[in-house]
Amino acid sequence: MFFVLSKTLGLLALPTNFMIALGLVGALLMLTRFARLGRRLVVSAMLLLAIVGLTPLGSLMLYPLESRFPKWDPAKGAPDGIIVLGGPVDSDLSVMYGMPVTVAGADRVIQAAVLARRYPKARVLFTGGSANLIATEAKEADVGAEILESLGVPKDRLLLERQSRNTYENAIFSKAMLAPKPGERWLLVTSAYHMPRSVGLFRKAGFPVEPYPVDWRVGRVLDFDGISLLGLRRADIAVREWVGLVAYRLRGRTDDLFPGPT
């Protein structure tokens, strides 16, 4: 139930979807005796769109997430394993077209392959099932494995966790599959903005990991991109992550509201 609610309410909470819904409701009300209220809602939606699109608001919300964990230091030495979180592939489209289809966040797979080739003794786990509420047959881990193999990672080094539907299950199922021993060092590869939530969930699951952030979206926080979808996209990503951090903390699935380096 939590998974379905999180997906449904999460979509409604995204700024872009909220503004569209606000504008549509306003437009419909303009056809009724509540036309004055409808006009106010439409104007509000347009103002919000301008604020998010014209200002670095999305970058300002993303920057604290992406800068929470520093780049991983290779001086720490070779890790025992590498965990790649799902999300950078579209498993449904991959099955439909018979070839891997990547989406935003493909850096996760690319950098995981780089790490795997740099540290040939490290095991590689790709964790990701299907987050689709309807069609659940196609699994992200299968597509991720195909990409990793094509990038030179031997098949016998790959471990696939194919059941998880969200980051919480990534952590729980990864620990159950790997049963990490005391002293083992596992790198966690995911998008920089996603790292605080991911690390918090893995810590709560009793699986200490070393963050390896990739896929940064923000350079200078006050970069100006003009009127574009990029600002809206950054705002959507940031709101989803902040809402996720609050929701998981309230449910007791993390110990900290904003997990950071120890």
Phi, psi and omega in degrees: 000317180299321181297313181296314180297319181296321179292316183291307181292328178298320178295318181292332183279345181296134182307316181299312180296321180298317181293321177297314180297319180298316179294319180294316178299317179298317180297320178293320180294332179294343178270000183241188179287355177260034185300324181296315176297320179300317179297321179296321179293319179296315178297320179298318179297319180293321178295317178298319178299318180294319181297313182289323183280331186262345183246164177278031183302314180299318179295321180296326179282329182280326188303314179299327179291313185287333183265004183295322180242135180284169173300146180292140182263112180296346178294346178292343179098174184294133177278164175279334182198168183228126178250125179251121179279142179294168181131330185274003180232153174255099186292325180295312178293326179298317178292319183298318185259358175072024178203155182298133176241116180264156177233195179302137181100011181297344175305331181302313182287318181298311181291328176297320178294320177300315179296318182297323180282331178287325181239082188295346179267353182281136173283154183233120177248126171255119182249120180171123176258244178229127177264006179286130182286342184248295181268117185242009185287317182286133184246134179299322183300324180295317179291318178300319179296320179298319179293315180299319178297319180293339178266009172101010178270119182301142182299326184287354176264351187268137172241137184240125173254111194250008187253338187292144181246346180209181185293325177301313180289329172307312183292311183297311184287327178295316179297317181298322182285318186274331184045062185300138179272153177304132179094344177290145181243119180242130174275140176250114183257117174202174180298145184303319181292337183269351187294317180303313180295318182295313180298318179300319180289319178293320177298314181297328179284355181082026182236090178292131182231162175257117184295133174233081184289144177219181170060050177290145179249342185239130174263262171281128189298334181259020174304141179248123183253003183074193179281109181206168177288346183297318178297319178295318181297316179297319179296319179299314180299313183297315180297318179300317181291315180295319177297319178297319178299316180293315183297315181292325178292318180296328179274000178077019181270352171225158180268344182229146177292322181226079183305141179219188180299148179267000000 
